[in-house]
Amino acid sequence: MSTLDDLCAPWLPPDDRITFQSLIIDAPRFILVAAMLSANSTCPDCRQPTHRIHGHDPRTLADLPWATAPIELRFIVRRFRCCPCTCRRKTFAARLPRVAPPYARTTTRLATTQANTGLALGGAAGARHLSRPGRPGGRNTLLRRVRSVSPPEGPAPEIIGLEDWAWRKGHRYGTIIVALEQGCPIDVLEDRAAETVATWLQAHPDVKIVARDRAAASAAGIRQGAPAATQGADRLHLLKTVAAALQEVFRAHHREIDQRNHLPHHEPPTQDADSVMVPPERPVAMTKAQPQIAHHRAKRVAEYAQARAFPQPGWTMKAISTPRGRHHRTIKKYLEASTFPERPPRRQPPSSLDPYKAYLLERWHTGYRSAKELYHEMQAQGLPGQYSIVAASGSRLRPPQGRLTRRRKPGSPAKIVAVDKPLTPSRAPWLIMRREDKLNDDAKQPRARLQAQEGAIAEAIALTQDFAALVRQRQPDQLETWLDRATASGLQAFKSLANGLRADDEAVKAGVPLMWSPGPVEGQINRLKMLKRQMYGRAGIGLRRQRGLLPT
């Protein structure tokens, strides 16, 4: 038995008063019987020591498995009688503080394992993970363990980042607060109302600097809860705001941008003696939908003209839009636009054939025209698409009937046509705002085409690049001059941007040179979104706060 004592004693919970008695093998589990026969104990109510033994109590606890075999600990503890007559507790069982809390059915180390698993994986996934090595724990047990964990206490935060996060995008939002000096979240609020933010800041009076986005509710909450704190607007959000204004201008003039993407269809392609002529695209036939598209555009043009002719003073957007059956944001867009806002054309989605187009053109120019064999060659190189995309691409390369082409001379190099990504109103703003030293050769040419524009596009590009320069060079003293230029411009998008920046003037000027940025807050929001999706969106604020604040 001494050998069994030596084997099992090290695997008992860490308490010197516990002695091993026996090991019962009840496949597939092990039952470990131990006892804690202390001579005296302390009453949990009156805190008076006593040595009067009343009897013995059994206690059963689940413990960590041994080699995936479940372990059941059966403890024999003494029950003591409390001596003072005034104590309401007459008898009590001896406690096992280092093994398990009172009334628990699992050991502390198993509960800690369950809590860590629940923090990392959630309820259902954590229960599946624990069931494999033989550790007990259902999904509700794991979530209960997570809720019972106390968040770590640290020093009072002085520099924080504050942003909102989406419970459901466009419908409901919360607020996350991150200590920027430590880089860890310190609280997750249920909503983003100004009163909620102000209440939290009033409970943390040590906050001196708040880096935030440009949400109006956050700004109002900070002014109410911490009026002495310095607010700094995030530079990334400032650049996003000016990019959105530039994108609005590009959308209103998308036809001019499209003209820079392709040569006119009537312009003949170039050729030389050593290269094959690239066949022009076939003329697109009129489809049945095009007359309907033209009819809908004419209807929108008429609505635009009516909205512009309507007397605006004293009328709200909803009052103007309701009789016309249009949304008030559509009417607002019509009134703010200097010209009729055309809808951008639909862009072709990326194709799985794009990485292989150069090879296809090279083989095609050598006179190899079998789409089936070309498909098999590219499939051997890793083409994931079907034969139909190769056949469709080959049909577009075939010249129209009656048109003669010049074949390439044997031994001469094939001419490969590089296909550039077209400029779009959503892609062009970030191409303009990118730093000059970070532009590659493929991006310099379309950027130069954009900068060659005139009129409203040129003015919007100049304003955007100047704003990006003053933000990156940390020059808040140049902001007022830029705001005057934007207000004096004929671009409604930049006028609205200037008005919004003036309303948040102090935070914008403080945020441009501020060394602290809410960048870590964005990372914590991404982590919170991952946890939300991992829990299938069914977690309340309590569980979401626990998993968001505790390390997973």
Buried (B, 14 or more C-beta within 10 A) or exposed (E): EEEEEEEBEEEBBEEEEBBBBEBEEEEEBBBBBBBBEBEEBBBEEBEEEBEEBBEEBEBEBBBBBBEEEBBBBBBBBBBBBBEEEEBEEEBBBBBBEBBBEEEBEBBBBBBBBBBBBBBBBBBBBBBEBBEEEBBBBBBEBBBBBBBEBEEEEEEEBBBBBBBBBBBEEEEEBBBBBBBBEEEBBBBBBBBBBBEBBBBBBEEBEEBEBBBBBBBEBBBBBBBBBBEEBBBBBBBBBBBBBBBEBBBBBBBBBBEBBBEBEEEEEEEEEEEEEEBBBBBBEEEEEEEEEEEEEEEEEEEBEEBBEBBEEBEEEEEEBEEBBEEEEBEBEBBBBBBBBEEBBBEBEEEEEEEEBEEBBBBBBBBBBBEEEEBEEBBEBBBEEEBEBEBEBBEEBBEEBBEEEEEEEEEBEEEBEBBBEEEEBBBBBEBBBEBBBBEEEEBEEEBEEBBEBBEEBEEBBEBBBBBBBBBBEBBEEEBBEBBEEBBEBBEEBEBBBBBBBBEBBBEBBEBBBBBBBBEBBBBBBBEBBEBBEEBBEBBEEEBEBEBBBBBBBBEB
